[in-house]
């Protein structure tokens, strides 16, 4: 009789030759590989920690700390795999560095969203926790990200995010319901990332650049990521067009949204 899953995180670590201290205690986790490769320029003497399918993790120095950077995945299932690897191989504080869509008028393209909690619309996290589990970002990481945004004088918002698996089912009814619940943003990764980190007893948070507004029919593409003067900078798409959002009935309240001070919406991130 089988008494455990046929494939466990520990078996994955063994397969990759990873030990509990193979990675740095701090991890920066973008989604796609091209962003990860760009962010590697932040590290001093990065060394490849592992390669698995299209995923790579490198570890090096950053401001005197041992930090790992690698692509964590674009969707919930692959994010679950990479987050389990991170948690099992030494990462204690994990930060997702990604992008999201806005669900609120005051959350503009080019702003940052520092996630405080997540509504789980993904399917993967349901295999880890019960429906009434509260998925939240670690408070100390939220404070650190807030302080960094203020030091850099960038416009940011503290708020909740909704993570979905179904890109083509982001209906006007769903988007309006989330808007009325005061949910700040939407993506396809963060709730899985935060949930697994919580379950594994790690600290985790997410800072996301707003690349488009999901209340509009069009998705705005063309953001540019680059490293300049030791910082990751994100330039939002130029001159996005806008269409009026649909208005339908909504239910369920959500936690209040907080906005931080900032600068011009179109500034380089």
ROSE-559583 format. One line per 5 residues: number of its first residue (from 0); their letters; for each residue x negated, y negated, z negated of N, C-alpha, C. Coordinates in Angstrom, 3 decimals. Last residue first. Example, Ala and Ser with C-alpha at 12.3 -4.5 7.8 and 13.67 -1.06 7.14 Angstrom:
1) SA) -12.850,2.250,-7.080,-13.670,1.060,-7.140,-12.900,-0.030,-7.870  -13.190,5.690,-7.800,-12.300,4.500,-7.800,-13.200,3.300,-7.800
This chain:
268) XXXXX) -10.807,-51.759,13.867,-10.855,-50.962,12.642,-12.143,-50.173,12.596  -10.390,-55.050,15.032,-11.047,-53.766,15.199,-11.121,-53.056,13.875  -7.098,-56.592,14.923,-8.518,-56.542,14.611,-9.094,-55.145,14.771  -4.413,-56.956,15.301,-5.185,-56.486,16.436,-6.682,-56.379,16.150  -3.351,-57.986,12.910,-3.000,-56.646,13.344,-3.940,-56.108,14.404
263) XXXXX) -5.525,-59.783,10.753,-4.759,-59.687,11.977,-4.551,-58.239,12.418  -5.549,-58.435,7.415,-5.873,-59.457,8.389,-5.077,-59.197,9.643  -4.004,-57.964,4.156,-4.784,-57.578,5.316,-5.096,-58.753,6.207  -2.758,-56.380,1.182,-3.102,-57.560,1.952,-3.966,-57.148,3.132  -0.501,-53.574,1.393,-1.652,-54.284,0.895,-1.925,-55.522,1.734
258) XXXXX) 2.679,-52.403,0.422,1.837,-52.980,1.464,0.685,-53.735,0.832  4.445,-49.453,-0.403,3.698,-50.625,-0.838,2.795,-51.091,0.289  7.608,-47.943,-0.693,6.437,-48.184,0.123,5.757,-49.453,-0.370  9.123,-45.608,-2.988,8.931,-46.950,-2.431,7.623,-47.067,-1.691  10.237,-42.298,-1.956,9.489,-43.191,-2.842,9.253,-44.544,-2.191
253) XXXXX) 13.595,-42.052,-0.543,12.184,-41.675,-0.613,11.457,-42.653,-1.526  16.934,-40.627,-0.360,15.980,-41.694,-0.661,14.560,-41.158,-0.664  19.189,-39.272,1.888,18.003,-38.994,1.089,17.078,-40.182,0.873  20.330,-40.445,5.134,20.569,-40.041,3.747,19.246,-39.987,3.010  21.821,-42.397,7.826,20.733,-41.682,7.170,21.109,-41.383,5.729
248) XXXXX) 23.172,-43.104,11.117,23.307,-42.950,9.667,22.125,-42.181,9.104  21.191,-45.003,13.495,22.174,-43.986,13.145,22.245,-43.902,11.630  19.797,-46.770,16.080,20.328,-46.919,14.729,21.407,-45.879,14.500  16.681,-46.905,17.902,18.066,-46.464,17.758,18.497,-46.611,16.309  14.684,-49.853,18.519,14.918,-48.544,17.911,16.398,-48.208,17.880
243) XXXXX) 13.837,-51.383,21.664,14.588,-51.425,20.408,14.806,-50.032,19.842  10.430,-51.062,22.709,11.843,-50.941,22.990,12.602,-50.919,21.678  7.379,-52.482,23.912,8.250,-52.076,22.811,9.683,-52.000,23.286  3.939,-52.026,24.950,5.311,-52.471,25.180,6.192,-51.940,24.071  0.727,-53.126,23.832,1.775,-52.095,23.890,3.136,-52.711,24.148
238) XXXXX) -1.945,-54.417,24.352,-0.650,-54.876,24.864,0.418,-53.800,24.934  -4.254,-51.717,23.926,-3.962,-53.104,24.269,-2.534,-53.309,24.748  -4.469,-49.584,21.036,-4.186,-49.762,22.457,-3.849,-51.215,22.770  -6.989,-50.484,18.515,-5.671,-50.019,18.950,-5.465,-50.242,20.437  -10.107,-49.261,17.675,-9.441,-50.340,18.380,-8.096,-49.836,18.880
233) XXXXX) -11.842,-48.434,14.877,-10.759,-47.961,15.740,-10.069,-49.164,16.354  -15.022,-47.538,13.670,-14.108,-48.597,14.084,-13.082,-48.042,15.059  -17.032,-46.579,11.085,-16.138,-46.053,12.110,-15.104,-47.128,12.420  -20.217,-48.132,10.580,-18.803,-47.990,10.239,-18.054,-47.361,11.410  -22.829,-48.773,11.290,-22.624,-47.796,10.231,-21.180,-47.596,9.812
228) XXXXX) -22.493,-50.548,13.444,-23.099,-51.008,12.198,-22.773,-50.080,11.032  -20.013,-48.575,14.747,-20.703,-49.849,14.905,-21.199,-50.298,13.535  -18.648,-45.974,16.548,-19.419,-46.306,15.352,-20.176,-47.600,15.639  -15.242,-45.706,17.743,-16.665,-45.910,17.932,-17.320,-46.151,16.574  -12.259,-45.043,19.530,-13.038,-44.809,18.308,-14.511,-45.015,18.625
223) XXXXX) -9.434,-46.568,20.848,-10.847,-46.301,21.061,-11.545,-46.161,19.714  -6.210,-45.732,22.161,-7.046,-46.212,21.067,-8.486,-45.772,21.301  -4.449,-44.881,24.181,-5.570,-45.724,24.543,-6.390,-46.252,23.396  -0.799,-44.996,24.045,-2.086,-44.314,24.090,-3.206,-45.338,24.301  2.240,-44.989,22.554,1.188,-45.873,23.016,-0.153,-45.161,22.908
218) XXXXX) 5.213,-43.646,23.739,4.073,-43.426,22.840,2.910,-44.233,23.403  8.526,-44.951,23.976,7.202,-44.768,24.529,6.193,-44.487,23.421  10.713,-45.353,22.295,10.693,-44.176,23.158,9.284,-43.899,23.657  10.101,-46.230,18.887,10.278,-46.583,20.276,10.131,-45.336,21.136  9.456,-45.231,16.500,10.838,-45.682,16.637,11.151,-46.086,18.069
213) XXXXX) 6.777,-44.680,16.478,7.673,-43.594,16.876,9.137,-44.020,16.941  4.201,-46.457,17.675,5.421,-46.658,16.882,6.459,-45.647,17.349  0.666,-45.781,17.318,1.899,-45.925,18.086,3.068,-46.094,17.135  -1.486,-45.680,15.614,-1.768,-45.747,17.049,-0.526,-45.966,17.896  -2.801,-46.508,12.623,-1.515,-46.480,13.326,-1.777,-46.702,14.812
208) XXXXX) -5.125,-44.441,11.040,-4.921,-45.618,11.876,-3.605,-45.477,12.630  -5.181,-43.223,7.738,-4.762,-43.022,9.122,-4.591,-44.348,9.840  -6.496,-41.329,5.219,-6.424,-42.692,5.722,-6.250,-42.597,7.237  -5.744,-39.158,2.552,-5.754,-39.384,3.994,-5.679,-40.871,4.279  -7.043,-36.786,0.115,-6.312,-37.978,0.525,-6.403,-38.132,2.026
203) XXXXX) -7.685,-34.599,-2.644,-7.552,-34.873,-1.214,-6.743,-36.134,-0.987  -9.357,-32.356,-4.760,-8.868,-33.716,-4.573,-8.787,-33.999,-3.075  -8.246,-28.949,-5.376,-9.190,-29.944,-4.888,-8.523,-31.320,-4.808  -6.740,-26.642,-5.925,-7.306,-27.412,-7.022,-8.343,-28.438,-6.608  -5.366,-25.333,-3.972,-6.728,-24.840,-4.269,-7.441,-25.666,-5.344
198) XXXXX) -3.076,-26.863,-3.823,-2.964,-25.468,-4.250,-4.329,-24.916,-4.665  -4.151,-29.258,-2.780,-3.543,-29.204,-4.113,-3.504,-27.789,-4.650  -4.989,-28.364,-0.243,-5.974,-28.890,-1.186,-5.428,-28.869,-2.613  -2.494,-27.693,0.817,-3.477,-26.636,0.574,-4.561,-27.114,-0.386  -1.279,-30.276,0.929,-0.684,-29.178,0.167,-1.714,-28.113,-0.174
193) XXXXX) -2.902,-31.813,2.649,-2.775,-32.175,1.237,-2.243,-31.013,0.398  -2.584,-30.340,5.095,-3.908,-30.649,4.537,-3.820,-30.931,3.041  0.197,-30.425,5.484,-0.495,-29.145,5.331,-1.849,-29.340,4.656  0.612,-33.189,5.752,1.260,-32.459,4.655,0.610,-31.098,4.422  -0.964,-33.957,8.078,-1.324,-34.355,6.716,-0.653,-33.541,5.618
188) XXXXX) -0.234,-33.201,10.793,-1.331,-32.572,10.055,-1.243,-32.739,8.547  1.205,-34.789,12.502,1.385,-33.347,12.638,0.365,-32.563,11.816  3.037,-37.757,11.374,1.946,-37.091,12.085,2.218,-35.597,12.131  4.270,-40.989,10.470,4.549,-39.619,10.899,3.323,-39.057,11.604  5.047,-43.416,7.836,4.390,-42.935,9.045,4.723,-41.472,9.310
183) XXXXX) 6.539,-44.314,5.591,5.717,-45.255,6.357,5.312,-44.740,7.723  9.865,-44.068,4.578,8.653,-43.325,4.898,7.832,-44.167,5.864  12.328,-45.115,3.887,11.129,-45.917,3.631,9.844,-45.124,3.768  14.599,-43.936,4.696,14.007,-43.397,3.465,12.738,-44.149,3.071  14.936,-45.147,7.129,15.803,-45.563,6.036,15.308,-45.038,4.690
178) XXXXX) 13.026,-43.713,8.589,12.889,-45.159,8.423,13.714,-45.649,7.242  14.153,-41.190,8.564,12.880,-41.405,7.879,12.631,-42.894,7.642  16.420,-41.748,10.157,16.571,-41.251,8.791,15.298,-41.484,7.986  15.223,-42.467,12.564,15.979,-43.474,11.814,16.194,-43.041,10.368  14.073,-40.018,13.279,13.222,-41.181,13.073,13.955,-42.253,12.267
173) XXXXX) 16.383,-38.381,13.545,15.346,-38.076,12.563,14.510,-39.307,12.251  17.738,-39.734,15.645,18.397,-39.517,14.350,17.375,-39.241,13.258  15.950,-39.635,17.782,16.297,-40.933,17.188,16.943,-40.788,15.821  13.729,-36.792,17.152,14.934,-37.407,17.710,15.169,-38.790,17.099  11.398,-35.082,17.711,11.396,-36.337,16.951,12.542,-37.199,17.493
168) XXXXX) 11.034,-32.803,19.142,12.268,-32.908,18.361,12.231,-34.099,17.415  8.606,-32.634,20.280,9.718,-32.959,21.169,11.072,-32.945,20.462  6.947,-31.884,18.138,6.760,-33.179,18.785,7.985,-33.591,19.599  7.245,-30.249,15.457,8.034,-30.282,16.683,7.976,-31.657,17.335  6.082,-30.289,13.023,5.512,-29.358,14.001,6.104,-29.577,15.387
163) XXXXX) 5.376,-33.218,11.021,6.270,-32.378,11.809,5.476,-31.414,12.680  5.242,-35.077,8.077,4.501,-34.231,9.008,5.465,-33.273,9.697  5.570,-38.319,6.957,6.326,-37.116,7.330,5.503,-36.358,8.355  4.159,-40.112,4.210,4.114,-39.674,5.595,5.011,-38.458,5.780  4.261,-43.083,2.143,4.474,-41.660,2.397,4.435,-41.376,3.890
158) XXXXX) 1.728,-45.613,1.448,3.050,-45.086,1.746,3.063,-43.601,2.000  0.099,-48.660,1.603,0.241,-47.436,0.825,1.634,-46.891,1.094  -1.562,-50.184,4.320,-0.299,-49.943,3.626,-0.447,-48.673,2.805  -3.770,-52.826,5.490,-3.445,-51.447,5.131,-2.093,-51.399,4.424  -6.128,-54.641,7.290,-4.726,-54.567,6.902,-4.356,-53.103,6.649
153) XXXXX) -9.389,-55.160,5.931,-8.503,-54.638,6.973,-7.090,-54.536,6.419  -11.645,-55.856,4.367,-10.665,-56.866,4.784,-9.853,-56.397,5.998  -13.344,-54.164,3.192,-13.540,-54.361,4.628,-12.580,-55.394,5.209  -12.281,-54.190,0.646,-13.650,-54.662,0.829,-13.933,-54.972,2.300  -9.802,-53.020,1.190,-9.859,-54.410,0.752,-11.257,-54.995,0.916
148) XXXXX) -10.593,-50.429,1.858,-9.861,-51.235,2.833,-9.918,-52.710,2.470  -11.778,-49.631,-0.577,-12.593,-49.731,0.641,-11.908,-50.594,1.693  -9.557,-49.614,-2.266,-10.657,-50.535,-2.553,-11.528,-50.726,-1.310  -8.081,-47.563,-1.047,-7.521,-48.912,-1.154,-8.629,-49.939,-1.370  -9.792,-45.413,-1.483,-9.500,-45.833,-0.115,-8.931,-47.245,-0.087
143) XXXXX) -9.717,-45.296,-4.301,-10.989,-45.525,-3.609,-10.764,-46.008,-2.177  -6.994,-44.752,-4.755,-7.589,-45.982,-5.290,-8.886,-46.310,-4.555  -6.803,-42.231,-3.525,-5.983,-43.346,-3.049,-6.583,-44.670,-3.499  -8.523,-40.800,-5.186,-8.898,-41.009,-3.787,-8.084,-42.139,-3.178  -7.089,-40.816,-7.542,-8.403,-41.450,-7.524,-8.881,-41.701,-6.098
138) XXXXX) -4.731,-39.380,-6.845,-4.661,-40.797,-7.214,-6.016,-41.490,-7.125  -4.375,-37.321,-4.031,-5.021,-37.511,-5.325,-5.118,-38.996,-5.642  -1.113,-37.211,-2.539,-2.548,-37.459,-2.459,-3.107,-37.647,-3.863  1.341,-34.577,-2.845,0.872,-35.944,-3.060,-0.632,-36.014,-2.853  4.168,-32.724,-2.643,2.857,-32.872,-2.009,2.414,-34.324,-2.112
133) XXXXX) 6.006,-30.940,-4.811,5.718,-32.331,-4.465,4.291,-32.439,-3.932  8.255,-28.303,-4.119,6.882,-28.705,-4.461,6.645,-30.135,-3.985  10.670,-27.289,-3.317,10.696,-28.432,-4.238,9.309,-28.867,-4.701  10.041,-25.087,-1.723,10.622,-26.270,-1.083,10.568,-27.502,-1.995  6.816,-23.730,-2.769,8.284,-23.751,-2.717,8.777,-25.072,-2.128
128) XXXXX) 3.889,-23.009,-0.735,4.590,-23.612,-1.873,6.099,-23.543,-1.668  2.875,-21.572,1.465,2.036,-21.824,0.296,2.834,-22.245,-0.933  4.549,-21.507,3.555,3.984,-20.216,3.158,3.140,-20.345,1.892  5.035,-24.123,4.024,6.097,-23.358,3.361,5.645,-21.963,2.968  2.992,-25.104,5.557,2.915,-25.322,4.107,3.976,-24.530,3.351
123) XXXXX) 3.863,-24.463,8.218,2.750,-23.758,7.581,2.763,-23.900,6.067  5.841,-26.113,9.270,6.202,-24.764,8.838,5.127,-24.087,8.012  6.462,-29.578,8.381,5.717,-28.513,9.046,6.163,-27.146,8.538  7.566,-31.487,6.911,8.387,-31.014,8.014,7.686,-29.922,8.794  7.213,-32.619,3.841,6.737,-31.488,4.631,7.786,-31.068,5.666
118) XXXXX) 6.119,-35.776,3.029,7.311,-34.957,3.212,6.959,-33.862,4.206  3.468,-36.787,0.912,3.905,-36.277,2.205,5.216,-35.513,2.086  1.789,-39.710,-0.461,2.501,-38.446,-0.574,3.044,-38.048,0.783  0.099,-41.762,0.215,0.286,-41.475,-1.213,1.015,-40.148,-1.444  -2.239,-42.687,2.655,-1.120,-41.820,2.299,-1.078,-41.587,0.787
113) XXXXX) -2.727,-45.621,4.062,-3.341,-44.791,3.031,-2.209,-43.977,2.418  -2.779,-46.708,7.276,-1.887,-46.147,6.266,-2.716,-45.277,5.337  -3.860,-49.669,8.920,-4.186,-48.399,8.287,-3.060,-47.994,7.349  -2.895,-51.134,12.123,-2.988,-51.105,10.663,-3.506,-49.743,10.198  -2.531,-50.593,14.810,-3.820,-51.125,14.390,-3.996,-51.206,12.885
108) XXXXX) 0.845,-51.406,14.789,-0.216,-50.713,15.515,-1.544,-51.390,15.193  2.183,-51.995,11.475,1.901,-52.366,12.852,0.821,-51.483,13.470  4.672,-51.916,9.427,3.494,-51.078,9.666,3.166,-51.179,11.153  7.015,-53.313,9.374,5.833,-54.000,8.873,4.560,-53.171,9.011  8.915,-51.481,10.384,8.626,-52.723,11.102,7.302,-53.341,10.677
103) XXXXX) 7.993,-47.980,10.296,8.504,-49.191,9.658,8.081,-50.436,10.442  6.686,-45.835,11.228,8.136,-45.674,11.091,8.796,-46.922,10.514  3.888,-45.198,13.399,4.606,-46.035,12.432,6.092,-45.699,12.428  1.828,-42.292,13.589,2.802,-43.194,14.169,3.515,-43.978,13.084  -1.756,-41.905,13.163,-0.361,-41.607,12.871,0.537,-42.554,13.653
98) XXXXX) -5.040,-40.441,12.724,-4.112,-41.429,13.263,-2.684,-40.976,12.994  -7.685,-39.951,10.309,-6.969,-39.663,11.537,-6.107,-40.800,12.027  -9.318,-38.289,8.052,-9.510,-39.556,8.758,-8.878,-39.388,10.129  -8.852,-36.835,4.926,-8.478,-36.779,6.338,-8.614,-38.183,6.918  -11.110,-35.965,2.556,-10.384,-37.105,3.096,-10.113,-36.871,4.574
93) XXXXX) -11.704,-34.184,-0.415,-11.492,-34.112,1.028,-10.670,-35.316,1.477  -13.792,-33.022,-2.807,-13.012,-34.205,-2.458,-12.916,-34.280,-0.936  -15.061,-30.573,-2.710,-14.234,-30.875,-3.873,-13.330,-32.082,-3.634  -16.354,-27.982,-0.765,-15.781,-29.331,-0.757,-14.861,-29.510,-1.964  -17.178,-25.266,-0.822,-17.860,-26.263,-1.626,-17.283,-27.657,-1.646
88) XXXXX) -15.763,-23.346,0.549,-17.210,-23.421,0.799,-17.873,-24.621,0.128  -13.055,-23.454,0.126,-13.772,-22.278,-0.343,-15.283,-22.394,-0.268  -12.264,-25.837,1.309,-12.045,-25.646,-0.128,-12.866,-24.486,-0.681  -12.966,-25.327,4.003,-13.562,-26.433,3.259,-13.458,-26.204,1.748  -11.254,-23.167,4.587,-12.711,-23.011,4.667,-13.406,-24.095,3.854
83) XXXXX) -8.753,-24.388,4.262,-9.122,-23.252,3.406,-10.632,-23.041,3.417  -8.936,-26.216,6.352,-8.863,-26.704,4.971,-9.197,-25.595,3.989  -8.950,-24.554,8.603,-10.146,-25.344,8.293,-10.121,-25.876,6.863  -6.336,-23.412,8.369,-7.545,-22.582,8.417,-8.767,-23.391,7.996  -4.632,-25.646,8.414,-4.623,-24.736,7.266,-5.900,-23.899,7.220
78) XXXXX) -5.129,-26.668,10.953,-5.525,-27.447,9.783,-5.573,-26.569,8.538  -3.883,-24.780,12.512,-5.347,-24.808,12.511,-5.882,-25.656,11.371  -1.119,-25.318,11.713,-1.754,-24.004,11.531,-3.276,-24.049,11.547  -0.665,-28.239,12.220,-0.627,-27.634,10.887,-1.344,-26.281,10.798  -3.070,-29.778,14.494,-1.741,-29.315,14.103,-1.822,-28.567,12.770
73) XXXXX) -5.658,-30.373,15.047,-4.653,-31.332,15.486,-3.261,-31.004,14.963  -8.612,-30.044,12.954,-7.470,-29.536,13.696,-6.444,-30.612,14.000  -10.917,-30.993,11.809,-10.041,-30.166,10.995,-8.845,-29.602,11.719  -14.268,-31.359,12.567,-12.901,-31.466,13.078,-11.996,-30.469,12.377  -16.367,-32.637,9.884,-16.012,-31.686,10.935,-14.577,-31.846,11.366
68) XXXXX) -18.860,-33.271,7.528,-17.930,-33.844,8.504,-17.638,-32.801,9.567  -19.944,-33.479,4.171,-19.680,-32.652,5.347,-18.636,-33.339,6.222  -22.493,-34.918,2.172,-21.175,-35.046,2.798,-21.090,-34.126,4.009  -24.091,-35.857,-0.640,-24.050,-34.761,0.336,-22.626,-34.673,0.885  -25.119,-39.297,-1.027,-24.273,-38.144,-1.375,-24.320,-37.103,-0.262
63) XXXXX) -26.424,-41.575,-0.205,-27.001,-40.802,-1.299,-26.192,-39.596,-1.732  -24.925,-42.426,1.975,-25.001,-43.252,0.768,-25.469,-42.442,-0.445  -24.986,-39.287,3.088,-24.254,-40.530,3.317,-24.225,-41.304,2.005  -26.513,-36.466,4.655,-26.480,-37.474,3.610,-25.697,-38.705,4.035  -24.716,-33.543,5.816,-25.882,-34.408,5.739,-25.721,-35.412,4.619
58) XXXXX) -23.272,-30.980,7.758,-23.492,-31.542,6.426,-24.784,-32.357,6.425  -20.658,-30.132,10.038,-22.044,-30.503,9.777,-22.132,-31.146,8.393  -18.603,-27.818,11.628,-18.796,-28.624,10.434,-20.287,-28.860,10.261  -16.306,-27.188,14.262,-17.680,-27.273,13.778,-17.727,-28.159,12.545  -14.127,-25.272,16.282,-14.321,-26.087,15.084,-15.776,-26.019,14.632
53) XXXXX) -13.312,-23.558,18.219,-13.637,-24.927,18.637,-13.974,-25.844,17.464  -14.645,-20.838,16.561,-13.851,-21.201,17.738,-14.253,-22.604,18.193  -16.729,-22.213,14.322,-15.657,-21.220,14.384,-14.692,-21.643,15.483  -19.812,-22.823,12.836,-19.003,-22.977,14.046,-17.976,-21.858,14.054  -21.372,-24.569,10.093,-20.747,-23.405,10.719,-20.051,-23.825,12.005
48) XXXXX) -23.261,-26.599,9.656,-22.917,-25.670,8.576,-22.248,-24.413,9.103  -25.902,-28.340,11.087,-24.677,-27.582,11.356,-24.450,-26.561,10.243  -26.946,-31.292,9.479,-27.244,-29.915,9.853,-25.933,-29.162,10.059  -27.980,-34.698,9.728,-26.913,-33.685,9.680,-27.389,-32.321,10.174  -29.634,-36.997,8.812,-30.136,-35.633,9.010,-29.018,-34.581,8.919
43) XXXXX) -27.039,-38.932,7.600,-28.490,-38.813,7.692,-28.848,-37.338,7.789  -24.010,-39.750,9.352,-24.779,-38.908,8.444,-26.277,-39.026,8.691  -22.702,-41.167,11.291,-22.764,-41.762,9.961,-23.715,-41.023,9.026  -22.550,-39.620,13.488,-23.568,-40.664,13.513,-23.694,-41.364,12.160  -20.324,-38.087,13.171,-21.591,-37.508,12.724,-22.709,-38.538,12.712
38) XXXXX) -18.245,-39.359,14.430,-18.468,-39.667,13.022,-19.769,-39.085,12.493  -18.341,-38.152,16.977,-18.642,-39.575,16.825,-18.995,-39.923,15.381  -17.553,-35.582,16.363,-18.874,-35.799,16.931,-19.294,-37.259,16.815  -14.928,-36.107,15.483,-15.912,-35.557,14.558,-17.325,-35.810,15.066  -13.746,-36.928,17.829,-13.855,-37.879,16.724,-14.897,-37.407,15.709
33) XXXXX) -13.881,-34.577,19.318,-14.590,-35.755,19.805,-14.729,-36.827,18.717  -12.232,-32.772,17.928,-13.683,-32.600,17.891,-14.425,-33.855,18.326  -9.452,-34.158,16.053,-10.106,-33.604,17.236,-11.620,-33.629,17.152  -9.290,-35.113,13.098,-8.580,-34.026,13.754,-9.342,-33.428,14.922  -11.741,-35.571,10.421,-10.885,-36.033,11.509,-10.189,-34.843,12.161
28) XXXXX) -12.703,-35.499,7.305,-12.103,-34.533,8.221,-11.209,-35.232,9.247  -15.286,-35.416,5.079,-14.510,-36.310,5.921,-14.014,-35.500,7.105  -15.993,-34.272,1.835,-15.730,-33.914,3.229,-14.870,-34.977,3.893  -18.257,-33.611,-0.787,-17.373,-34.579,-0.140,-17.219,-34.196,1.326  -19.960,-31.605,-1.462,-18.789,-31.792,-2.323,-17.805,-32.814,-1.761
23) XXXXX) -20.939,-29.822,1.559,-21.088,-30.879,0.573,-19.843,-31.010,-0.283  -21.126,-26.208,1.834,-20.742,-27.539,2.292,-20.965,-28.558,1.185  -22.007,-24.037,0.351,-22.560,-24.252,1.691,-22.268,-25.655,2.220  -21.252,-23.060,-2.090,-21.920,-24.359,-2.063,-22.503,-24.688,-0.688  -20.067,-20.539,-1.700,-19.297,-21.591,-2.378,-19.942,-22.973,-2.367
18) XXXXX) -21.169,-19.721,1.705,-21.124,-19.499,0.267,-20.376,-20.662,-0.398  -20.673,-18.226,4.911,-20.609,-19.379,4.023,-20.528,-18.952,2.563  -20.515,-16.543,7.113,-21.766,-16.622,6.369,-21.829,-17.807,5.421  -18.155,-16.092,8.338,-18.910,-17.253,8.796,-20.249,-17.404,8.091  -17.260,-13.888,6.909,-17.456,-13.749,8.347,-18.322,-14.877,8.899
13) XXXXX) -16.945,-15.037,4.381,-17.936,-13.980,4.588,-18.273,-13.828,6.065  -14.810,-16.761,4.903,-16.100,-17.305,4.494,-17.217,-16.281,4.704  -12.820,-14.839,5.496,-13.231,-15.799,6.517,-14.605,-16.384,6.183  -12.601,-13.619,3.036,-13.075,-12.826,4.172,-13.528,-13.728,5.313  -11.570,-15.780,1.594,-12.878,-15.237,1.245,-13.444,-14.384,2.371
8) XXXXX) -9.021,-16.176,2.780,-10.071,-17.187,2.914,-11.459,-16.646,2.601  -8.071,-12.969,4.295,-8.065,-13.953,3.214,-9.124,-15.031,3.470  -5.988,-10.833,5.919,-7.155,-11.699,6.131,-7.083,-12.846,5.137  -3.851,-9.434,4.968,-4.854,-8.685,5.720,-6.112,-9.503,5.973  -3.049,-10.243,1.532,-2.974,-10.505,2.969,-4.108,-9.796,3.704
3) XXXX) -2.823,-7.386,-0.718,-3.205,-8.757,-0.423,-3.071,-8.982,1.078  -2.050,-4.785,-0.881,-1.826,-5.616,-2.069,-2.281,-7.053,-1.883  -0.593,-2.188,0.912,-1.363,-3.417,1.011,-1.024,-4.328,-0.164  -0.840,1.194,0.000,0.000,0.000,0.000,-0.880,-1.251,0.000
